[in-house]
Amino acid sequence: MVAANREMAAYCFDTLVAHYNSEDAPPPAFDEGQHPLFVTWKKAVNGGEPCLRGCIGTLEAQYIITGFRDYALTSALRDRRFPPIQAKELPTLECTVSILTDYETANHYLDWEVGKHGLVIEFTDPNNNARRSATYLPEVAAHEGWTREEAIDSLMRKAGFSGHITDILRKSIRVTRYQSTLFTLTYSDYVSYVRETRGAAPSINGVKHVNH
């Protein structure tokens, strides 16, 4: 099984840095076929716990190099929940890459484990018959301290449902569970990686960024 690793996270940083420099990213140090994947950016401020800054990916298999290149930029610049990440924010960022595996249809909405499974839910909105869907990666429910029911309810809100959530509605949900491997790289560790592998720190428009 292909596992998320440092080179993949570094390539996402490479892609973002190259975007700010209006150039192409260096060729990645991996070529691992096709898999569903996500790119998550978080930002640490004043030594506090990193806060979400962007997270977008695909539940369909993608060529990993193309997928990480595309979603590194999409999650950083076009996550509608956040303003685009600016170059000056780079030293505060960390990047988590996720490769999704082991898709299974759950027997019911509670047929999954917090911290082990990510979820895709699909259901029909009883108010307008719209089809709704949403996903959370495996680490989300555990990080938030949710029970399985709380995670499902939050996912329904994420999917755009604004009505009253009943147990009957919960039982109507189709749940696909999955697992993932992930790797998190801070900007400081990315700078160290670039120095190790290329002999120089990364730069933005000619200005080198170094560890602090």
N, C-alpha and C positions, 0 to 999 in steps of 0.2 A: 504493500500500500504506500502510495506517495504521501509524505508528511510535510506540513508547512515547515519552513526553515529560515535561517538568517538571510540566505541569499535572496529569497523571495521578498522578504520585508525590505532588504536593502534596495532591491530593484524598484520597489514602490517609491522609496525616497529618491532614488536616481531619477525616476520618471517625473516626480514633482519638481525637483531641482532643475532638470532639463527644461521643463515647461517655463519656469521663471527666466531661464537663460535663452529661451527661444532656440533650442537645439535638440538634437536627438539624445536619448539616454544611452549610456554604454550598453553593449550586448550583455544580457544576463548570463549568470553562471549556472543555469539549469535549463532543462528541456524535458518536462515530465508528462507529456501527453495532455489529455483532456479531463477536466474535473469541474464540478461546481465550486465556486470560490467567493469570498468576500474580502474587502479591504476596509479596515476601521482605523480612523484617525482620532486620537485623543490629545488633549492639551492640558499640561500641568501648569498651574499658576501659583506662585508664591509657596512652592513646596507642598501644595495640597494634592489630594487625590485627583488624577487626571479625569477631565470631563470630556464627554463625547463631543467630537468636532465634525464628524461625518462618517457614515457607514453605508455602503452600497455594494451589492454584489449580484450574483446570479445563482439561481437554483438549477440551471441547466448546465450541462458540461460545456466548458470552453477550453480552447488551447490555453494552457496556463500562462505562457508568456504574454499572449494577446490579452488575456483576461486581466492579469495584474496590471498591465500597462493601461488598459482602458479604465478599470475601476479604481486604480490609484488616483487618477485625475477626476473621475466622476464623483467619487466620494469626497474628495478634497474641495472641489470647485462647484459641484452641482447638486449637492444634497439640499433639497428645498427647505429643510429645517434650519439651516445655518447659512450665514454669509460665506462667500468663498474664502478659503484659507489664503492668507497673504504671506509673502516671502519672509517678512519680519517675524512671523510666528514659528518658523522652522525650529529654532532652538528649544522651543517648549513642547514639541510634538513627540508622540510615539505612534508607531504604526503596528497594527496587528493584522497578519494575514491568516485567513482561515481556508482550509480545504475541506469540503463537505463529503461525507461518506455514509454508507449503510442506511439508505433510505428504506423505511418500512411504513406500512399503513397501520396505524394504531387501532386497537379494537374499540376504543371509546376515548373521550376527551381527557381522561385521567390516566391513560395507559402509556405513561412515560415517566422518566426519572429526572428530577431537578439536578442540574449540573452535569448530566450525561447526555441528554438529548436536546437538540434543537427542534423547533416545531414549525410546520406550515399548517395553517388552518384555512379551511374553505367553508363558507356557509352562505345561505340565502337570507338576506335582510327581510324580516317579516313585514316591515313597514312599506317597502317599495319593490320587493322581489329582486333587488339588485344582488348580483353575486359579489361576495367580498372575500378577500384573502389577505394574509399577512404572515410574516415569519419573524422568529427570534432565534438568534444563534444560541448554542448550548450554554454559554457562560452567562447569558443575560438574567435568567430567573434566579440563579444562584447569587449573582452579584447584587441583585435587588432584594434578596431575602424573601422572595415570593413563595407561596404554596403553589401547587399545580393549578388549583382553581383560580387563584389571583393572577397567575401568568396567562391563563386562557382568557380571563376577562380583560386584561391589559391588551392582549393581542386583538381581541374583538374591537376595542377602542382604536387601536392602531390601524385596523382595517377600515375604519370609518363608520362603525356602528355607534349611533348616539342614543339608541332607545334603551328601554329597561332590559337588563340581562336576566333571563329566567333559566332555571335548570332545564326546562324543556328545550330552550334554544341551545344551551350548551350541549345537550345530548344529540342535537341535530348536526353538530359540527363534524366535518371530515378532518381528521388529524393525520398528517404524515410526520413521522419523527425521523431524525437523522442524527449522526454524530459528526465530529470534526476533529482535525488536528489544527493547532494554531501556534503562531510564533509572534512574540512582541519584541520590537526593537525601538529603543529610544533614539532620539536624534544624536545624543552624545555617543551612543554605541555605533550608530551609523557612521559618524565621523571617524571613529576608531577603525571600523571595517574598511572604509575607503583608504585610510592611511596604510593599513596592513596590506591591502591588495593592490593599491595603485601608487603608493608612496607620497601622496599629497592629500591635504584636506579638500573637501568640496568647496566650491565658491559660487556666489550669486553675482552675476554681472561683474566678474573679476575680483570681487571681494571675498576672501577666504573666510569660511565659518569654522570656528574651532571649538573644542570642548571648553566649558567653563567650570 
